[in-house]
Amino acid sequence: GRKFMTGYLSSMGLHAGEVRVGRILRELHQPYHEFRREGARNLNPVPYHAEYMGHKLHLDQNEKLVMFGVTHVLAVDGYSSKIVAHSTMPVKNNLVIYEEIYRPAVMNHGLWDQVRVDHGREFYLCLYMQEKLSQHRCNLSRPPYLQTTSTRNLRVERLWPEVNNRVNYPLKQALVHLLDQEAVSLEDNLTRFCISNLTCQVSQIGLNRVVQSWNAHRIPGRGIPNELSADRCLTEVSEELLPCASVVANMYEQDLGSSLTWVSTFGTDRS
């Protein structure tokens, strides 16, 4: 829509009014405009509350391309709706999610009072470290994390349609076409590895663009995520308190007596 496109232009250093952008979009893509206009009538607001930047951090995964070895993970601040970390990986993995999502989010912004995830096991390492660091939070009265159903992980769930429409569905259409034409076969492990590797790289480019656009676009009645995140209430955490994934995984296995999958692969690289 016009707000998302205005956000993308702003992230590229180009400034244009929303009304002007909306008018041009209506002229260029009339069917899509009508589709969005009709769909907006069916949306019902869902109550959500976060008091400040640093109150809630939402983590979630997207597996629309899982059959091709692609999984996206986002971390979103509940107050500002700013995407503070994102990553694309062949298979969801505790160590990768900690190293590429939770750790950089906390190192770059500070420690959130609460982390919210669904009941998936891929976030166990992040929750383990959130618990370990819980005494460093601004507000100790809240539980350090909550596991809820996906439908209640609202802030991040509402981003996935944007990612799907702009990144996942176009790629999936092209990949399914290749399968239908028998140009590639997912039965071959080397082919699986190559498809996953290439699709991860291509989708990461699209995801980067979505993140830049989202963080720079205006949310009606609230503001721009990049600007809303300027007022922070997060405790800075030193790098010593956030060791790398392999160290934390060893701590996890020793403390809890359970094992983690250290490396997740999709297909095989014969080289």
matplotlib code that plots the C-alpha trace (Angstrom):
import matplotlib.pyplot as plt

x = [0.0, 0.9, 2.3, 4.6, 5.8, 6.4, 8.4, 10.5, 11.2, 12.1, 14.6, 16.2, 16.5, 13.6, 10.8, 7.3, 3.9, 1.6, -1.3, 0.9, 2.3, -1.3, -2.5, 0.3, -0.2, -3.9, -3.1, -0.3, -2.0, -5.8, -6.7, -4.3, -5.7, -9.3, -8.2, -6.6, -9.6, -12.1, -9.9, -9.5, -13.3, -12.8, -10.0, -10.9, -8.5, -7.1, -6.3, -2.5, -0.5, 3.2, 4.2, 7.6, 10.4, 11.9, 8.7, 8.1, 10.2, 8.3, 10.2, 8.6, 9.5, 8.0, 8.1, 6.2, 9.3, 10.3, 10.0, 12.8, 15.0, 14.2, 13.0, 12.8, 12.9, 12.1, 12.4, 10.0, 9.7, 6.1, 5.9, 7.5, 6.8, 10.4, 12.1, 15.2, 16.7, 16.0, 17.6, 17.1, 18.3, 17.9, 16.3, 15.2, 17.9, 18.3, 22.0, 21.4, 18.4, 20.3, 23.4, 21.6, 18.5, 18.5, 22.1, 22.5, 19.1, 20.1, 23.7, 22.5, 19.4, 19.6, 17.7, 13.9, 11.8, 10.0, 10.4, 7.3, 7.4, 5.1, 5.6, 8.2, 11.4, 13.6, 13.5, 14.7, 18.2, 17.0, 14.6, 17.4, 19.6, 16.7, 16.1, 19.8, 19.9, 16.5, 18.0, 19.5, 16.0, 14.5, 11.2, 11.7, 8.0, 7.2, 8.1, 11.2, 9.4, 6.0, 5.1, 1.7, -0.1, 1.0, -2.3, -1.4, 2.1, 0.4, 3.1, 5.2, 2.4, 1.0, 4.3, 4.3, 1.7, 4.0, 6.9, 4.8, 3.5, 6.8, 9.3, 8.0, 5.1, 6.9, 9.9, 7.6, 5.7, 9.0, 10.3, 7.0, 7.1, 10.6, 9.3, 6.2, 8.4, 10.7, 13.7, 14.8, 14.2, 14.1, 14.9, 18.6, 20.4, 22.9, 20.0, 18.2, 21.3, 21.8, 18.1, 18.1, 21.4, 20.4, 16.8, 18.1, 20.4, 17.7, 15.0, 17.4, 17.7, 13.9, 13.6, 16.2, 14.1, 10.9, 12.6, 13.9, 10.5, 8.6, 10.8, 10.6, 6.8, 4.1, 1.7, -1.7, -2.4, 1.1, 4.0, 7.1, 8.9, 12.4, 11.2, 9.1, 12.1, 14.2, 12.9, 14.3, 13.9, 16.4, 19.3, 22.6, 24.2, 28.0, 29.3, 30.7, 27.2, 26.1, 28.6, 28.5, 26.0, 28.4, 29.2, 25.6, 24.6, 27.2, 25.8, 22.2, 23.1, 25.1, 22.4, 19.3, 20.7, 19.0, 20.6, 20.3, 20.7, 23.9, 23.9, 20.8, 21.2, 18.9, 20.4, 24.1, 27.1, 29.2, 32.1]
y = [0.0, 3.7, 3.7, 0.8, 2.2, 5.6, 3.9, 2.1, 5.4, 7.1, 4.3, 4.9, 8.6, 9.7, 11.7, 11.8, 12.5, 9.6, 11.1, 11.4, 7.9, 6.5, 8.3, 6.9, 3.4, 3.5, 4.5, 1.8, -1.1, -0.7, -4.4, -4.6, -1.3, -2.6, -5.9, -4.0, -1.6, -4.5, -6.5, -3.5, -3.7, -7.2, -6.2, -6.1, -4.4, -6.7, -5.0, -4.9, -3.0, -2.4, 0.5, 1.4, 0.3, -2.6, -3.9, -6.9, -8.6, -10.8, -13.7, -15.8, -18.0, -18.2, -21.5, -20.7, -21.9, -24.7, -27.4, -25.6, -25.2, -21.6, -20.3, -16.7, -15.5, -12.0, -10.1, -7.2, -4.7, -4.6, -0.9, 0.6, -2.3, -1.9, -5.1, -5.2, -8.4, -10.8, -13.8, -16.4, -20.0, -23.4, -25.1, -23.4, -24.0, -22.9, -21.9, -19.9, -18.1, -17.2, -16.1, -14.1, -12.9, -12.7, -11.9, -9.0, -7.6, -7.4, -6.2, -3.5, -2.3, -3.7, -6.3, -6.5, -7.0, -9.9, -12.2, -13.6, -16.7, -19.5, -23.1, -24.1, -25.7, -23.6, -20.7, -22.7, -21.3, -17.7, -18.3, -19.9, -16.9, -14.5, -16.3, -16.2, -12.4, -11.7, -9.8, -7.2, -6.1, -2.7, -4.2, -7.3, -7.7, -9.3, -12.9, -12.8, -14.7, -16.0, -18.8, -18.3, -19.6, -18.1, -16.2, -14.2, -13.3, -10.3, -7.8, -10.2, -12.2, -9.1, -8.7, -12.0, -11.1, -8.4, -10.8, -13.5, -11.1, -9.4, -12.3, -15.8, -16.2, -14.9, -17.2, -20.2, -19.7, -19.8, -22.9, -24.8, -24.1, -25.6, -28.7, -29.0, -28.8, -31.4, -29.1, -29.9, -32.7, -32.4, -36.1, -35.4, -34.1, -32.0, -30.3, -29.7, -28.1, -25.8, -24.8, -24.0, -22.1, -19.9, -19.3, -18.3, -15.7, -14.3, -14.2, -12.5, -9.6, -9.3, -9.6, -6.8, -4.5, -5.4, -4.6, -1.3, -0.3, -1.4, 0.4, 3.6, 3.6, 5.4, 3.3, 5.1, 6.5, 5.5, 6.8, 5.5, 2.5, 4.0, 7.1, 5.3, 3.2, 6.3, 6.4, 3.2, 1.6, -1.2, -2.3, -2.3, -5.8, -6.3, -8.7, -10.9, -11.6, -12.6, -15.4, -16.9, -19.7, -22.6, -21.5, -20.9, -24.3, -26.0, -24.2, -25.2, -28.9, -28.9, -27.0, -28.8, -32.2, -32.1, -31.9, -29.5, -29.9, -27.9, -28.0, -28.3, -29.0, -29.2, -31.5, -32.3, -30.4, -33.1, -30.8]
z = [0.0, -0.1, 3.5, 2.9, -0.4, 1.2, 3.9, 1.2, -0.6, 2.7, 3.5, 0.1, 0.8, -1.4, 0.2, -1.3, 0.2, 0.9, -1.1, -4.2, -3.8, -3.3, -6.4, -8.5, -7.1, -8.0, -11.5, -12.0, -10.4, -10.2, -9.5, -6.5, -5.2, -5.4, -3.7, -0.8, -0.4, -0.2, 2.2, 4.6, 5.3, 6.9, 9.3, 13.0, 15.4, 18.1, 21.5, 22.2, 24.7, 25.2, 27.5, 26.0, 23.7, 25.6, 27.2, 24.9, 22.2, 19.8, 18.0, 15.3, 12.3, 8.8, 7.0, 3.7, 1.8, 4.2, 1.4, -0.4, 2.6, 3.6, 7.0, 8.1, 11.7, 12.9, 16.2, 16.7, 19.5, 20.7, 21.4, 18.3, 15.9, 14.8, 13.4, 15.5, 14.0, 11.2, 9.6, 6.9, 7.4, 5.6, 8.7, 12.0, 14.6, 18.2, 17.8, 14.6, 16.0, 19.2, 17.3, 14.5, 16.2, 20.0, 20.6, 18.1, 19.1, 22.8, 22.0, 19.7, 21.7, 25.2, 27.2, 26.9, 30.0, 28.3, 25.3, 23.6, 21.4, 20.4, 21.7, 19.2, 20.5, 18.2, 20.7, 23.8, 23.7, 23.5, 26.4, 28.4, 28.0, 28.7, 32.0, 32.8, 32.3, 33.9, 36.9, 34.5, 33.2, 33.9, 35.2, 37.4, 38.2, 34.8, 33.9, 31.6, 28.8, 27.8, 25.4, 23.7, 20.7, 17.3, 17.0, 20.2, 19.1, 17.4, 16.6, 14.6, 13.1, 11.3, 9.5, 7.7, 5.1, 3.9, 3.7, 2.0, -0.7, -1.4, -0.9, -0.4, -2.8, -5.9, -5.1, -4.4, -7.6, -9.6, -7.7, -8.0, -11.7, -11.9, -10.1, -12.4, -15.5, -13.9, -14.4, -10.8, -8.4, -4.6, -4.4, -5.1, -1.9, -3.9, -5.7, -2.4, -1.0, -4.0, -4.2, -0.5, -0.6, -3.6, -2.4, 1.0, -0.6, -2.9, -0.2, 2.2, -0.3, -0.4, 3.3, 3.8, 1.7, 3.5, 6.9, 5.7, 4.3, 7.4, 9.9, 7.9, 7.1, 9.1, 11.1, 11.3, 14.8, 16.1, 14.1, 12.3, 14.0, 13.6, 15.4, 18.0, 19.0, 19.8, 23.4, 24.9, 28.3, 27.9, 30.1, 28.2, 28.4, 28.0, 25.5, 28.3, 29.4, 25.9, 24.8, 21.4, 20.5, 21.0, 24.6, 25.5, 24.0, 26.2, 29.2, 28.3, 27.9, 31.2, 33.2, 31.8, 30.8, 27.4, 24.0, 21.1, 17.4, 16.8, 13.0, 10.8, 7.1, 4.0, 1.5, 1.1, -0.3, -1.9, -2.4]

ax = plt.figure().add_subplot(projection="3d")
ax.plot(x, y, z, "-o")
ax.set_aspect("equal")
plt.show()
